[in-house]
Amino acid sequence: MANASGGLIVYGVTEEGSAATGREDVALTEGLETQVRAAAASAVMPPLLGLEVEQVGTEPPRAIVVQVPPSEDAPPLDHPWRPVWRARAQRR
């Protein structure tokens, strides 16, 4: 996902095990972007601020790319005892 050097999180990639197997359409809505930013700011310790959230593509299959900036506080944790490894966008 991301570490002290930052990184990219891509939503819209199907996987089997830990290997990418294809694409799945994910549209970036204002509500979804708000959810991603809110989760990064409040559900991760230390909070992940300064994310860049972008839609890739204009026709299906689209994807969402979240760029996590570098941080000296890594790895980010979703609970004080467990590193964050995987997140999935909620589709509505």
BELHUWO-V220193 format. One line per field, one symbol per residue. phi: phi as a letter, one per 30 degrees, with the letter a starting at -180 (. if undefined). burial: 1 if it has 24 or more other C-alpha atoms within 12 Angstrom, else 0. A space follows every 50 residues. Layout:
phi=???
burial=???
This chain:
phi=.abedilccccjcdbbiccdblbbdbcdcedddddddddddbcbcdecci dccbdcjccedcbbccccdebdcbddbdbecbddcabbddcb
burial=11000100111110000000000001110001100110110001001110 101110000000111111100001111000000100001000
